[in-house]
Amino acid sequence: MVSTAAALEPASQPEELKTLIQRHSATLSTQLQAHHLSTFPPNAEKGIRNFSPAETAKLIGITEGYLRQVAAEIPDVSTVSGGGRRSYSVDAIHTIRKFLDSGARGNRRYLPWRADGEDLQVITVMNFKGGSGKTTTTAHLAQYLALKGYRVLAIDLDPQASLSALFGHQPEIDVGPNETLYGAIRYDDERRPIAEIVRATYIPDLHLIPGNLELMEFEHDTPRALMNRSPGDTMFFARIGQALAQVQKIYDVVVIDCPPQLGYLTLSALTAATSVLITVHPQMLDVMSMSQFLAMTGDLLDEISRAGASSQFKWMKYLITRFEPSDGPQNQMVAFLRSIFGEHVLNHPMLKSTAISDAGLTNQTIFEVERSQFTRTTYDRATESMESVNAEIEALIKKAWGRPL
């Protein structure tokens, strides 16, 4: 007969917590790599779908009839499917835009690059709480602006590197040492020019600086650097702005996906920003979390401003994300936020959509996924919401430049 003590004794001793976490980490990393290779094999590159004539004309800002005329003047600019349907690749759209711009007359510009006197726009996308749609917002905003002809740099400042994965760069596999923004803002002699870590993407004029866990080194290094600071050293809050100054002439807009915590990286991104976009899910717990986030951010910005931090702030907006119009409590929360923040809340919310969430399962955006994968209503509803939000942000960028809307 087994004694009570023996019956209560576990059959084997439990693993130490660190061992268990390390084992799970290694297993998950291996499986993620296998999944990535099955989705994007070594001989394949992540890309973006072709666009219909209607979509192409809308992106360029011309009519479909004029698009047909212009396309007829450029050899092999369009693709014709087996069913006779014509479509345009992102490279073709870029070619058409340059062709139109070279022959443009008057004030019409098909390449909306910033002119002399128009400052680089740095949009920092942030939230203290995960799940607010921050990375999804950043990816779609960066792609939208690039598809509209702007020169865009997307920066993944989140050590979890979800933005990098969306762009086809697996942080454990494709991003090596000193290949994140940390390489351009670190404190030692291994710091490198930011241009060396910028990567091209599958969309013309959209570049990426990927992220991975290496970014956490900045959080660890900064306290030591503050204690051992030499005269003339750039303070932590100015280092991202200093790095961006090296490439500011070749971009129109920089979009930064911040980590979901208020550390040195986020404060440096805020100091570099000309604009701030705060994503918020209209639920009580999320709004309560944002309240704490705003209080902490205000206090910390006050502290670093006394240490010499300054910013060229243009606007700050709240973007309602994952919004369900039929949800009564969400509508009440949106009304509550608008009553408090007024015009600082964007007019258009980002609707909750199965098209966007399902596209994310395969590391794709709504601009990349094929329309045929969803019902027409679901897809059109998602794209309309996404384009309305991004068009409103584009208008803010133009206003900052003093351009007519």
C-alpha contacts under 8 A as a table, 3 or more apart, distances in Angstrom:
res1	aa1	res2	aa2	distance
2	V	6	A	6.34
2	V	7	A	6.41
3	S	6	A	5.16
3	S	7	A	6.14
4	T	7	A	5.02
4	T	8	L	6.21
5	A	8	L	5.21
5	A	9	E	6.22
6	A	9	E	5.09
7	A	10	P	7.76
10	P	13	Q	6.55
15	E	19	T	6.30
15	E	20	L	5.99
16	E	19	T	5.23
16	E	20	L	6.21
17	L	20	L	5.11
17	L	21	I	6.12
18	K	21	I	5.16
18	K	22	Q	6.03
19	T	22	Q	5.10
19	T	23	R	6.04
20	L	23	R	5.15
20	L	24	H	6.14
21	I	24	H	5.15
21	I	25	S	5.95
22	Q	25	S	5.00
22	Q	26	A	6.17
23	R	26	A	5.24
23	R	27	T	6.20
24	H	27	T	5.13
24	H	28	L	5.95
25	S	28	L	5.24
25	S	29	S	5.99
26	A	29	S	5.16
26	A	30	T	6.18
27	T	30	T	5.19
27	T	31	Q	6.26
28	L	31	Q	5.13
28	L	32	L	6.02
29	S	32	L	5.11
29	S	33	Q	6.16
29	S	172	E	7.63
30	T	33	Q	5.19
30	T	34	A	6.28
31	Q	34	A	4.97
31	Q	35	H	6.11
32	L	35	H	4.97
32	L	36	H	6.02
33	Q	36	H	4.99
33	Q	37	L	6.12
33	Q	172	E	7.99
33	Q	173	I	7.53
34	A	37	L	5.14
34	A	38	S	6.20
35	H	38	S	5.12
35	H	39	T	6.15
36	H	39	T	5.09
36	H	40	F	5.68
36	H	41	P	7.41
36	H	170	Q	7.66
37	L	40	F	4.99
37	L	41	P	4.51
37	L	42	P	6.72
38	S	41	P	5.64
39	T	362	T	7.80
40	F	43	N	8.00
40	F	44	A	5.78
40	F	45	E	6.65
40	F	46	K	6.89
41	P	44	A	5.31
41	P	45	E	7.87
42	P	45	E	7.72
45	E	168	G	7.85
46	K	167	F	7.49
46	K	168	G	5.79
46	K	202	Y	7.27
47	G	202	Y	5.56
47	G	368	E	7.50
48	I	90	V	7.64
48	I	202	Y	6.90
48	I	203	I	7.65
48	I	367	F	7.33
48	I	368	E	4.74
48	I	369	V	7.68
49	R	89	S	7.06
49	R	367	F	7.58
49	R	368	E	5.40
49	R	369	V	6.94
49	R	370	E	6.76
50	N	87	S	5.89
50	N	88	Y	5.25
50	N	89	S	4.53
50	N	90	V	6.84
51	F	54	A	8.00
51	F	55	E	5.81
51	F	56	T	5.91
51	F	87	S	5.40
51	F	88	Y	5.14
51	F	89	S	6.28
51	F	90	V	7.71
52	S	55	E	5.18
52	S	56	T	6.03
52	S	86	R	6.80
52	S	87	S	4.71
52	S	88	Y	6.44
53	P	56	T	5.00
53	P	57	A	5.98
53	P	64	E	6.38
53	P	67	L	7.63
53	P	86	R	6.89
53	P	87	S	5.95
53	P	88	Y	7.08
54	A	57	A	5.28
54	A	58	K	6.22
54	A	64	E	6.19
55	E	58	K	5.15
55	E	59	L	6.20
56	T	59	L	5.17
56	T	60	I	6.26
56	T	88	Y	6.92
56	T	93	I	6.83
57	A	60	I	5.27
57	A	61	G	5.80
57	A	62	I	5.12
57	A	63	T	5.63
57	A	64	E	5.52
57	A	67	L	6.26
58	K	61	G	5.00
58	K	62	I	6.37
58	K	63	T	7.38
59	L	147	L	6.68
59	L	148	K	5.59
60	I	93	I	7.55
60	I	97	R	6.61
60	I	110	Y	6.87
60	I	148	K	6.52
60	I	149	G	7.89
61	G	110	Y	7.83
62	I	66	Y	6.49
62	I	67	L	6.74
63	T	66	Y	5.27
63	T	67	L	6.21
64	E	67	L	4.87
64	E	68	R	6.29
65	G	68	R	5.26
65	G	69	Q	6.56
66	Y	69	Q	5.04
66	Y	70	V	6.21
67	L	70	V	5.15
67	L	71	A	5.95
68	R	71	A	5.12
68	R	72	A	6.19
69	Q	72	A	5.30
69	Q	73	E	6.92
70	V	73	E	5.34
70	V	74	I	6.85
70	V	96	I	7.45
71	A	74	I	5.26
71	A	75	P	7.59
71	A	77	V	6.29
71	A	78	S	7.17
71	A	96	I	7.40
72	A	75	P	7.09
74	I	77	V	5.84
74	I	96	I	7.90
76	D	79	T	7.36
77	V	88	Y	7.21
77	V	92	A	5.50
77	V	95	T	7.88
77	V	96	I	7.93
78	S	86	R	6.48
78	S	87	S	5.76
78	S	88	Y	4.99
78	S	89	S	7.35
78	S	92	A	6.81
79	T	86	R	5.57
79	T	87	S	5.22
79	T	88	Y	6.06
79	T	89	S	7.78
80	V	83	G	7.83
80	V	84	G	5.61
80	V	85	R	5.45
80	V	86	R	4.50
80	V	87	S	6.42
81	S	84	G	5.18
81	S	85	R	5.25
81	S	86	R	6.49
81	S	87	S	7.91
82	G	85	R	7.36
88	Y	92	A	5.77
88	Y	93	I	6.44
89	S	92	A	5.01
89	S	93	I	6.29
90	V	93	I	5.04
90	V	94	H	6.22
90	V	147	L	7.42
90	V	203	I	6.26
90	V	204	P	7.14
91	D	94	H	5.03
91	D	95	T	6.18
91	D	203	I	7.35
91	D	204	P	6.53
92	A	95	T	4.94
92	A	96	I	6.17
93	I	96	I	5.14
93	I	97	R	6.11
94	H	97	R	5.09
94	H	98	K	6.25
94	H	149	G	7.29
94	H	204	P	7.00
95	T	98	K	5.23
95	T	99	F	6.13
96	I	99	F	4.97
96	I	100	L	6.13
97	R	100	L	5.21
97	R	101	D	6.08
97	R	110	Y	5.64
97	R	111	L	6.45
97	R	149	G	7.62
98	K	101	D	5.01
98	K	102	S	6.07
98	K	110	Y	7.19
98	K	111	L	6.74
99	F	102	S	5.34
99	F	103	G	6.74
100	L	103	G	5.41
100	L	104	A	5.94
100	L	110	Y	6.43
101	D	104	A	4.89
101	D	109	R	6.03
101	D	110	Y	5.05
101	D	111	L	6.20
104	A	108	R	6.36
104	A	109	R	6.81
104	A	110	Y	7.81
105	R	108	R	6.46
109	R	112	P	5.89
110	Y	149	G	7.44
111	L	149	G	5.46
111	L	150	Y	7.01
112	P	148	K	7.97
112	P	149	G	6.08
112	P	150	Y	5.91
113	W	149	G	7.49
113	W	150	Y	5.73
113	W	151	R	6.88
113	W	252	D	6.15
114	R	118	E	5.70
114	R	119	D	7.59
114	R	120	L	7.86
114	R	252	D	5.80
114	R	401	W	7.96
115	A	118	E	5.54
118	E	401	W	5.31
119	D	252	D	7.93
119	D	401	W	7.09
120	L	248	Q	6.26
120	L	249	K	7.89
120	L	251	Y	6.97
120	L	252	D	5.37
120	L	253	V	5.93
120	L	254	V	7.59
121	Q	252	D	6.39
121	Q	253	V	4.75
121	Q	254	V	6.18
121	Q	273	A	7.58
121	Q	274	T	5.81
121	Q	275	S	7.31
121	Q	397	I	7.12
122	V	253	V	5.85
122	V	254	V	4.62
122	V	255	V	5.99
122	V	256	I	7.51
122	V	272	A	7.00
122	V	273	A	4.80
122	V	274	T	5.10
122	V	275	S	6.19
123	I	253	V	7.46
123	I	254	V	6.09
123	I	255	V	4.86
123	I	256	I	6.21
123	I	273	A	5.72
123	I	274	T	6.27
123	I	275	S	4.80
123	I	276	V	5.59
123	I	277	L	6.87
124	T	255	V	6.03
124	T	256	I	4.82
124	T	257	D	6.53
124	T	258	C	6.93
124	T	269	A	6.54
124	T	270	L	6.55
124	T	273	A	5.85
124	T	275	S	6.37
124	T	276	V	4.92
124	T	277	L	6.08
125	V	134	K	6.48
125	V	138	T	6.65
125	V	255	V	7.26
125	V	256	I	5.94
125	V	257	D	5.32
125	V	258	C	6.10
125	V	276	V	6.13
125	V	277	L	4.77
125	V	278	I	5.89
125	V	279	T	7.31
126	M	134	K	6.38
126	M	257	D	6.69
126	M	258	C	5.35
126	M	259	P	7.28
126	M	260	P	6.96
126	M	276	V	7.59
126	M	277	L	6.40
126	M	278	I	5.13
126	M	279	T	6.53
127	N	130	G	7.31
127	N	132	S	7.21
127	N	134	K	6.96
127	N	258	C	7.83
127	N	259	P	7.98
127	N	260	P	5.72
127	N	261	Q	7.61
127	N	278	I	5.76
127	N	279	T	5.99
127	N	280	V	7.27
127	N	290	M	7.26
127	N	293	F	7.67
128	F	260	P	4.69
128	F	261	Q	5.26
128	F	262	L	7.03
128	F	289	S	7.13
128	F	290	M	6.52
128	F	293	F	5.79
129	K	132	S	6.64
129	K	260	P	5.81
129	K	261	Q	7.68
129	K	286	D	7.05
129	K	289	S	6.80
129	K	290	M	7.44
130	G	133	G	7.83
130	G	134	K	7.92
130	G	260	P	6.06
131	G	134	K	7.42
132	S	279	T	5.94
132	S	280	V	5.55
132	S	281	H	5.40
132	S	321	T	6.56
132	S	322	R	7.63
133	G	136	T	5.24
133	G	137	T	5.93
133	G	279	T	6.69
133	G	280	V	7.87
133	G	281	H	7.93
133	G	321	T	6.29
133	G	322	R	7.26
134	K	137	T	5.17
134	K	138	T	6.22
134	K	257	D	7.12
134	K	278	I	7.99
134	K	279	T	5.91
135	T	138	T	4.99
135	T	139	A	6.14
135	T	162	S	6.86
135	T	163	L	5.84
135	T	257	D	6.21
136	T	139	A	5.29
136	T	140	H	6.21
136	T	163	L	7.72
136	T	365	T	7.77
137	T	140	H	5.38
137	T	141	L	5.98
138	T	141	L	5.21
138	T	142	A	6.10
138	T	154	A	7.97
138	T	163	L	7.78
138	T	255	V	6.72
138	T	256	I	7.25
138	T	257	D	6.10
139	A	142	A	5.29
139	A	143	Q	6.19
139	A	154	A	7.92
139	A	163	L	6.58
139	A	166	L	7.55
139	A	365	T	7.45
140	H	143	Q	5.13
140	H	144	Y	5.87
140	H	365	T	6.72
140	H	366	I	7.73
140	H	367	F	7.74
140	H	386	M	7.53
140	H	390	N	7.96
141	L	144	Y	5.11
141	L	145	L	6.17
141	L	255	V	7.95
141	L	390	N	5.88
142	A	145	L	5.40
142	A	146	A	6.26
142	A	152	V	6.51
142	A	153	L	7.61
142	A	154	A	6.39
142	A	206	L	7.39
142	A	255	V	6.50
143	Q	146	A	5.11
143	Q	147	L	6.02
143	Q	203	I	7.71
143	Q	206	L	7.21
143	Q	367	F	7.81
144	Y	147	L	5.13
144	Y	148	K	6.22
144	Y	387	E	7.67
144	Y	390	N	6.91
145	L	148	K	5.01
145	L	149	G	6.53
145	L	150	Y	5.56
145	L	151	R	7.82
145	L	152	V	7.05
145	L	390	N	7.94
145	L	394	E	7.47
146	A	149	G	5.11
146	A	150	Y	4.92
146	A	151	R	6.09
146	A	152	V	5.98
146	A	203	I	7.17
146	A	204	P	7.22
146	A	205	D	6.18
146	A	206	L	5.68
147	L	150	Y	7.36
147	L	203	I	7.55
149	G	205	D	7.66
150	Y	205	D	7.02
150	Y	251	Y	7.80
150	Y	252	D	6.17
150	Y	253	V	7.30
151	R	205	D	4.79
151	R	206	L	6.16
151	R	250	I	7.29
151	R	251	Y	4.85
151	R	252	D	5.19
151	R	253	V	6.52
152	V	205	D	6.11
152	V	206	L	4.86
152	V	207	H	6.29
152	V	251	Y	5.73
152	V	252	D	6.11
152	V	253	V	5.01
152	V	254	V	5.72
152	V	255	V	7.48
153	L	206	L	5.92
153	L	207	H	4.84
153	L	208	L	5.71
153	L	209	I	7.58
153	L	251	Y	6.78
153	L	253	V	6.50
153	L	254	V	4.72
153	L	255	V	6.32
154	A	206	L	7.37
154	A	207	H	6.18
154	A	208	L	4.82
154	A	209	I	6.37
154	A	254	V	5.85
154	A	255	V	4.88
154	A	256	I	5.96
154	A	257	D	7.76
155	I	181	L	7.66
155	I	208	L	5.85
155	I	209	I	4.83
155	I	210	P	6.40
155	I	211	G	7.80
155	I	254	V	7.44
155	I	255	V	6.25
155	I	256	I	4.77
155	I	257	D	6.22
156	D	159	P	7.96
156	D	161	A	6.28
156	D	162	S	7.98
156	D	163	L	5.94
156	D	164	S	6.43
156	D	208	L	7.70
156	D	209	I	6.14
156	D	210	P	5.19
156	D	211	G	5.04
156	D	256	I	6.25
156	D	257	D	5.22
156	D	258	C	7.06
157	L	161	A	7.46
157	L	181	L	7.25
157	L	210	P	7.79
157	L	211	G	5.96
157	L	215	L	7.11
157	L	256	I	6.72
157	L	257	D	5.62
157	L	258	C	5.07
157	L	259	P	6.04
157	L	265	L	7.30
158	D	161	A	5.34
158	D	162	S	7.58
158	D	211	G	6.33
158	D	212	N	7.25
158	D	215	L	7.41
158	D	257	D	6.58
158	D	258	C	5.49
158	D	259	P	4.12
158	D	260	P	7.50
159	P	211	G	5.83
159	P	212	N	4.59
159	P	213	L	4.48
159	P	214	E	6.92
159	P	215	L	5.55
159	P	216	M	6.50
159	P	259	P	6.93
160	Q	211	G	7.43
160	Q	212	N	6.02
160	Q	213	L	6.59
160	Q	259	P	7.98
161	A	164	S	5.23
161	A	165	A	6.48
161	A	171	P	6.40
161	A	210	P	7.09
161	A	211	G	4.95
161	A	212	N	5.29
161	A	213	L	7.88
162	S	165	A	5.06
162	S	166	L	6.29
163	L	166	L	5.07
163	L	167	F	6.50
163	L	210	P	7.66
163	L	257	D	7.44
164	S	167	F	5.15
164	S	168	G	6.40
164	S	169	H	5.09
164	S	170	Q	6.66
164	S	171	P	6.98
164	S	208	L	7.94
164	S	210	P	5.15
164	S	211	G	6.31
165	A	168	G	4.95
165	A	169	H	4.90
165	A	170	Q	5.11
165	A	171	P	7.01
165	A	363	N	6.53
166	L	169	H	7.35
166	L	360	G	7.64
166	L	363	N	4.65
166	L	364	Q	5.94
166	L	365	T	7.46
167	F	201	T	7.41
167	F	363	N	7.50
167	F	364	Q	7.85
168	G	363	N	7.38
169	H	173	I	7.80
169	H	174	D	5.58
169	H	175	V	7.10
169	H	210	P	7.26
170	Q	173	I	5.44
170	Q	174	D	5.32
170	Q	175	V	7.02
171	P	174	D	5.67
171	P	175	V	5.13
171	P	210	P	7.71
171	P	211	G	6.63
171	P	212	N	5.18
172	E	175	V	6.51
172	E	212	N	7.36
173	I	176	G	7.58
175	V	179	E	6.05
175	V	180	T	7.43
175	V	210	P	7.08
175	V	211	G	7.33
175	V	212	N	7.03
176	G	179	E	5.56
177	P	180	T	7.65
177	P	214	E	7.24
178	N	181	L	7.75
178	N	182	Y	6.54
178	N	183	G	4.44
178	N	214	E	7.75
179	E	182	Y	7.55
179	E	183	G	6.09
179	E	197	I	5.40
179	E	209	I	7.83
179	E	210	P	7.32
179	E	211	G	7.84
180	T	183	G	5.77
180	T	184	A	7.80
180	T	197	I	6.64
180	T	209	I	6.11
180	T	210	P	5.47
180	T	211	G	5.07
180	T	212	N	6.99
180	T	214	E	7.27
180	T	215	L	6.93
181	L	184	A	5.36
181	L	185	I	6.54
181	L	194	I	7.32
181	L	197	I	7.35
181	L	209	I	6.50
181	L	210	P	7.49
181	L	211	G	7.20
181	L	215	L	7.29
182	Y	185	I	5.18
182	Y	186	R	5.53
182	Y	214	E	7.07
182	Y	215	L	5.50
182	Y	217	E	7.59
182	Y	218	F	6.56
183	G	186	R	5.80
183	G	190	E	7.30
183	G	191	R	5.29
183	G	192	R	5.80
183	G	194	I	7.63
183	G	197	I	7.69
184	A	191	R	5.30
184	A	192	R	5.11
184	A	193	P	5.77
184	A	194	I	5.21
184	A	243	A	6.31
185	I	191	R	6.53
185	I	239	R	5.56
185	I	240	I	6.41
185	I	243	A	6.76
186	R	190	E	7.55
186	R	191	R	5.55
186	R	218	F	6.63
186	R	221	D	8.00
187	Y	191	R	6.88
187	Y	221	D	7.64
187	Y	225	A	7.29
188	D	191	R	6.10
192	R	196	E	7.07
193	P	196	E	5.70
193	P	197	I	7.60
193	P	243	A	7.49
193	P	246	Q	7.66
194	I	197	I	5.57
194	I	198	V	6.66
194	I	243	A	6.11
194	I	244	L	7.34
194	I	246	Q	7.06
194	I	247	V	7.52
195	A	198	V	5.39
195	A	246	Q	7.71
195	A	247	V	6.89
197	I	209	I	6.28
198	V	207	H	6.46
198	V	208	L	5.70
198	V	209	I	5.01
199	R	207	H	5.49
199	R	208	L	5.09
199	R	209	I	6.15
199	R	210	P	8.00
200	A	203	I	7.99
200	A	204	P	7.93
200	A	205	D	7.86
200	A	206	L	6.69
200	A	207	H	4.63
200	A	208	L	6.34
201	T	204	P	7.11
201	T	206	L	6.05
201	T	207	H	5.61
201	T	208	L	6.82
202	Y	206	L	7.85
203	I	206	L	5.57
211	G	214	E	7.53
211	G	215	L	6.83
212	N	215	L	6.20
213	L	216	M	5.77
213	L	217	E	7.96
214	E	217	E	5.63
215	L	218	F	5.83
215	L	219	E	7.60
216	M	219	E	5.24
216	M	220	H	6.61
217	E	220	H	5.01
217	E	221	D	5.90
218	F	221	D	5.05
218	F	222	T	5.91
218	F	264	Y	7.42
218	F	265	L	7.15
219	E	222	T	5.70
219	E	223	P	7.59
219	E	263	G	6.84
219	E	264	Y	5.90
219	E	265	L	7.00
220	H	223	P	6.57
220	H	224	R	7.59
221	D	224	R	5.49
221	D	225	A	6.19
222	T	225	A	4.89
222	T	226	L	6.09
222	T	236	F	6.72
222	T	264	Y	7.46
223	P	226	L	5.11
223	P	227	M	6.38
224	R	227	M	5.17
224	R	228	N	6.23
225	A	228	N	5.15
225	A	229	R	5.46
226	L	229	R	5.22
226	L	235	M	7.89
229	R	233	D	6.54
230	S	233	D	5.70
234	T	238	A	6.47
234	T	239	R	6.46
235	M	238	A	5.66
235	M	239	R	6.67
236	F	239	R	5.46
236	F	264	Y	6.93
236	F	268	S	6.43
237	F	240	I	7.32
237	F	264	Y	7.04
237	F	265	L	7.91
237	F	267	L	5.96
237	F	268	S	3.95
237	F	269	A	7.59
237	F	271	T	6.16
237	F	304	I	7.54
237	F	309	A	6.78
238	A	241	G	5.43
238	A	242	Q	6.08
238	A	268	S	5.94
238	A	271	T	6.62
238	A	272	A	6.91
238	A	309	A	7.08
239	R	242	Q	4.95
239	R	243	A	6.17
239	R	268	S	6.64
240	I	243	A	5.07
240	I	244	L	6.16
240	I	268	S	5.93
240	I	269	A	6.30
240	I	272	A	6.21
241	G	244	L	5.11
241	G	245	A	6.21
241	G	268	S	7.58
241	G	269	A	7.62
241	G	271	T	7.28
241	G	272	A	4.54
241	G	273	A	7.99
242	Q	245	A	5.26
242	Q	246	Q	7.20
243	A	246	Q	5.65
243	A	247	V	7.72
244	L	247	V	5.56
244	L	248	Q	5.92
245	A	248	Q	5.09
246	Q	249	K	8.00
247	V	250	I	5.86
247	V	251	Y	7.14
248	Q	251	Y	5.71
248	Q	252	D	7.72
249	K	252	D	7.92
251	Y	254	V	7.25
256	I	269	A	7.42
258	C	265	L	7.70
258	C	266	T	5.94
258	C	269	A	7.48
259	P	262	L	7.77
259	P	265	L	7.82
259	P	266	T	6.78
261	Q	266	T	7.37
262	L	265	L	7.83
262	L	266	T	5.75
262	L	267	L	6.95
262	L	293	F	7.88
262	L	296	M	7.97
262	L	297	T	7.24
263	G	266	T	5.44
263	G	267	L	6.32
264	Y	267	L	5.12
264	Y	268	S	6.07
265	L	268	S	5.20
265	L	269	A	6.19
266	T	269	A	4.98
266	T	270	L	6.11
267	L	270	L	5.00
267	L	271	T	6.20
267	L	301	L	7.52
268	S	271	T	5.11
268	S	272	A	6.26
269	A	272	A	5.10
269	A	273	A	6.07
270	L	273	A	5.05
270	L	276	V	7.48
271	T	309	A	6.77
271	T	310	S	6.44
271	T	311	S	5.40
272	A	311	S	6.53
273	A	276	V	6.71
273	A	311	S	6.88
273	A	312	Q	7.24
273	A	313	F	6.86
274	T	311	S	6.90
274	T	312	Q	5.25
274	T	313	F	4.50
274	T	314	K	5.45
274	T	315	W	7.26
275	S	313	F	5.82
275	S	314	K	5.46
275	S	315	W	4.95
275	S	316	M	5.68
276	V	315	W	6.48
276	V	316	M	4.61
276	V	317	K	6.43
277	L	316	M	5.87
277	L	317	K	5.10
277	L	318	Y	5.93
277	L	319	L	6.89
278	I	316	M	7.68
278	I	317	K	6.26
278	I	318	Y	4.80
278	I	319	L	6.07
279	T	318	Y	5.84
279	T	319	L	4.80
279	T	320	I	6.15
279	T	321	T	6.40
280	V	286	D	6.90
280	V	287	V	7.08
280	V	290	M	7.64
280	V	318	Y	6.87
280	V	319	L	6.12
280	V	320	I	5.23
280	V	321	T	5.86
281	H	286	D	6.11
281	H	287	V	7.40
281	H	320	I	5.88
281	H	321	T	5.13
281	H	322	R	6.19
281	H	323	F	7.17
282	P	286	D	6.87
282	P	287	V	6.77
282	P	320	I	6.60
282	P	321	T	7.34
282	P	322	R	7.99
282	P	323	F	7.03
282	P	330	Q	5.43
282	P	331	N	7.97
282	P	333	M	5.65
282	P	334	V	6.18
283	Q	286	D	5.35
283	Q	287	V	6.21
283	Q	329	P	7.86
283	Q	330	Q	6.41
283	Q	333	M	6.80
284	M	287	V	5.15
284	M	288	M	6.05
284	M	333	M	7.48
285	L	288	M	5.09
285	L	289	S	6.14
286	D	289	S	5.07
286	D	290	M	6.17
287	V	290	M	4.91
287	V	291	S	6.21
288	M	291	S	5.07
288	M	292	Q	6.70
289	S	292	Q	5.33
289	S	293	F	6.24
290	M	293	F	4.74
290	M	294	L	6.03
291	S	294	L	5.26
291	S	295	A	6.32
292	Q	295	A	5.13
292	Q	296	M	6.18
293	F	296	M	5.25
293	F	297	T	5.99
294	L	297	T	5.02
294	L	298	G	6.01
295	A	298	G	5.27
295	A	299	D	6.34
296	M	299	D	5.22
296	M	300	L	6.15
297	T	300	L	5.19
297	T	301	L	5.98
298	G	301	L	5.24
298	G	302	D	6.14
299	D	302	D	5.11
299	D	303	E	6.37
300	L	303	E	4.99
300	L	304	I	6.32
301	L	304	I	5.24
301	L	305	S	5.93
302	D	305	S	5.18
302	D	306	R	6.51
303	E	306	R	5.41
303	E	307	A	6.74
304	I	307	A	4.81
304	I	308	G	6.46
304	I	309	A	5.49
305	S	308	G	5.09
305	S	309	A	4.36
305	S	310	S	6.22
306	R	309	A	7.04
314	K	400	A	6.57
315	W	396	L	7.99
316	M	344	H	6.49
317	K	344	H	4.72
317	K	345	V	5.45
317	K	346	L	6.19
318	Y	344	H	6.11
318	Y	345	V	4.59
318	Y	346	L	6.02
319	L	345	V	6.23
319	L	346	L	5.62
319	L	348	H	7.82
319	L	349	P	6.23
319	L	350	M	7.33
320	I	323	F	6.57
320	I	334	V	7.57
320	I	345	V	7.71
320	I	346	L	7.54
320	I	348	H	7.81
320	I	349	P	4.79
320	I	350	M	6.02
321	T	349	P	5.98
321	T	350	M	4.60
321	T	351	L	6.32
321	T	352	K	7.13
322	R	350	M	5.84
322	R	351	L	5.06
322	R	352	K	3.92
322	R	353	S	7.43
323	F	330	Q	7.17
323	F	349	P	6.53
323	F	350	M	6.08
323	F	351	L	4.53
323	F	352	K	5.14
324	E	327	D	5.46
324	E	330	Q	7.05
324	E	351	L	6.14
324	E	352	K	5.86
325	P	328	G	7.69
325	P	330	Q	7.60
325	P	331	N	6.77
325	P	351	L	7.82
326	S	331	N	8.00
327	D	330	Q	5.41
327	D	331	N	6.39
328	G	331	N	5.17
328	G	332	Q	6.32
329	P	332	Q	5.00
329	P	333	M	6.19
330	Q	333	M	5.00
330	Q	334	V	6.16
331	N	334	V	5.09
331	N	335	A	6.18
332	Q	335	A	5.10
332	Q	336	F	6.11
333	M	336	F	4.85
333	M	337	L	6.20
334	V	337	L	5.11
334	V	338	R	6.15
335	A	338	R	5.08
335	A	339	S	6.09
336	F	339	S	5.16
336	F	340	I	6.48
337	L	340	I	5.17
337	L	341	F	5.92
337	L	342	G	7.57
337	L	345	V	7.57
338	R	341	F	5.23
338	R	342	G	4.73
338	R	343	E	7.40
338	R	344	H	7.98
338	R	345	V	6.22
339	S	342	G	5.66
341	F	344	H	5.42
341	F	345	V	6.30
342	G	345	V	6.13
343	E	346	L	6.99
346	L	349	P	6.94
346	L	389	V	7.74
346	L	392	E	7.61
347	N	392	E	7.93
348	H	385	S	7.58
348	H	388	S	6.43
348	H	389	V	5.45
348	H	392	E	7.67
349	P	385	S	7.34
349	P	389	V	6.68
350	M	385	S	5.85
350	M	386	M	6.41
350	M	389	V	6.68
351	L	382	A	7.09
351	L	385	S	6.17
352	K	356	I	7.91
353	S	356	I	5.43
353	S	357	S	6.37
353	S	378	T	7.43
353	S	381	R	7.96
353	S	382	A	5.98
354	T	357	S	5.04
354	T	358	D	5.62
354	T	378	T	7.45
355	A	358	D	5.30
355	A	359	A	6.00
355	A	366	I	7.06
355	A	374	F	6.79
355	A	378	T	6.46
355	A	379	Y	5.95
355	A	382	A	6.47
356	I	359	A	5.16
356	I	360	G	6.29
356	I	365	T	6.67
356	I	366	I	5.73
356	I	382	A	6.81
357	S	360	G	5.09
357	S	361	L	6.71
358	D	361	L	5.24
358	D	362	T	7.43
359	A	362	T	5.75
359	A	363	N	6.56
359	A	364	Q	4.99
359	A	365	T	5.82
359	A	366	I	6.48
359	A	369	V	6.24
360	G	363	N	4.68
360	G	364	Q	5.10
360	G	365	T	6.32
361	L	364	Q	7.34
364	Q	367	F	7.92
364	Q	368	E	5.83
364	Q	369	V	6.18
365	T	368	E	5.24
365	T	369	V	6.34
366	I	369	V	5.49
366	I	382	A	7.59
366	I	383	T	6.80
367	F	383	T	7.98
369	V	373	Q	7.62
370	E	373	Q	5.83
371	R	374	F	5.97
371	R	375	T	7.88
371	R	376	R	7.40
371	R	379	Y	6.42
372	S	375	T	7.16
372	S	376	R	7.83
374	F	378	T	6.36
374	F	379	Y	5.93
375	T	378	T	5.34
375	T	379	Y	6.25
376	R	379	Y	5.30
376	R	380	D	5.95
377	T	380	D	5.29
377	T	381	R	5.96
378	T	381	R	5.30
378	T	382	A	6.35
379	Y	382	A	5.24
379	Y	383	T	6.26
380	D	383	T	5.19
380	D	384	E	5.90
381	R	384	E	5.25
381	R	385	S	6.24
382	A	385	S	5.27
382	A	386	M	6.16
383	T	386	M	5.02
383	T	387	E	5.93
384	E	387	E	5.24
384	E	388	S	6.03
385	S	388	S	5.21
385	S	389	V	6.34
386	M	389	V	5.42
386	M	390	N	6.26
387	E	390	N	5.12
387	E	391	A	5.79
388	S	391	A	5.18
388	S	392	E	6.26
389	V	392	E	5.27
389	V	393	I	6.50
390	N	393	I	4.99
390	N	394	E	6.05
391	A	394	E	4.88
391	A	395	A	6.19
392	E	395	A	5.12
392	E	396	L	6.56
393	I	396	L	5.03
393	I	397	I	6.41
394	E	397	I	5.03
394	E	398	K	6.32
395	A	398	K	5.08
395	A	399	K	6.11
395	A	405	L	6.21
396	L	399	K	4.98
396	L	400	A	6.20
397	I	400	A	5.13
397	I	401	W	6.51
398	K	401	W	5.06
398	K	402	G	6.20
398	K	403	R	5.16
398	K	404	P	7.16
398	K	405	L	6.76
399	K	402	G	4.85
399	K	403	R	5.64
399	K	404	P	7.13
399	K	405	L	7.06
400	A	403	R	7.65
